[in-house]
Amino acid sequence: MVTLYNAATDARVGRISQAQLNALIDWMEEENSEDREYYLTSEDCELMDEQGVDPTLVEVLRAALGGCDDMDLRYELEE
């Protein structure tokens, strides 16, 4: 499993599977191959939903936003 955090507050905001993380990585822009932080917007969630990205992943991301328009999201792989 993969834990998602609000990068600004370090608050845990959700958990996703490795497959869902791969979909998120494919969707988001990485600055480098070791990048584990992404800028997420509510518009990203809408576009992911429209393009058929895993609906459970989109739901987790929307919940992570918690009604905000955007956030920096980071992930950590669980051992």
FIMIDREN-414894 format. One line per 4 residues: their letters; for each residue x, y negated, z negated of C-alpha. Coordinates in steps of 0.25 Angstrom, whole numbers. Each point is the difference from the previous one (the first is absolute). Layout:
a> X,Y,Z | ...
//
This chain:
mvtl> 0,0,0 | 4,-15,2 | -4,-11,-10 | -3,-14,5
ynaa> 3,-12,-8 | -3,-15,1 | 14,-5,3 | -2,-13,-7
tdar> -5,6,-14 | 5,14,1 | -14,5,-3 | -4,13,5
vgri> -11,-1,10 | -2,14,6 | 6,13,5 | 0,6,13
sqaq> 6,13,7 | 12,1,8 | -8,1,13 | -7,-13,-4
lnal> 13,-7,-3 | 5,4,14 | -13,-6,6 | 3,-13,-8
idwm> 14,-1,4 | -4,2,15 | -10,-11,-2 | 9,-10,-7
eeen> 13,-7,4 | 12,4,-7 | 12,-9,-1 | 9,12,-1
sedr> 0,15,-2 | 1,-1,-15 | -11,-11,-1 | -11,4,-10
eyyl> -8,-13,-1 | -10,-5,9 | -9,-12,2 | -14,5,0
tsed> -12,-8,4 | -15,2,0 | 1,-2,15 | 10,12,1
celm> -11,9,-8 | -11,-4,10 | 9,2,12 | 5,14,-5
deqg> -15,4,-3 | -3,-4,15 | 11,8,5 | -3,12,-7
vdpt> 11,1,-10 | -4,9,-12 | -12,-5,-7 | 5,4,-13
lvev> 13,-8,2 | -8,-12,4 | -9,1,-12 | 12,1,-10
lraa> 7,-12,7 | -13,-8,-1 | -1,4,-15 | 14,-5,-2
lggc> -3,-13,6 | -10,-2,-11 | -8,-10,8 | 13,-8,3
ddmd> 3,-4,14 | 14,5,0 | 11,6,-9 | 14,6,1
lrye> -1,15,-2 | 11,9,-3 | 0,15,-2 | 8,10,-8
lee> 1,15,3 | -4,9,-11 | 9,11,-4
//
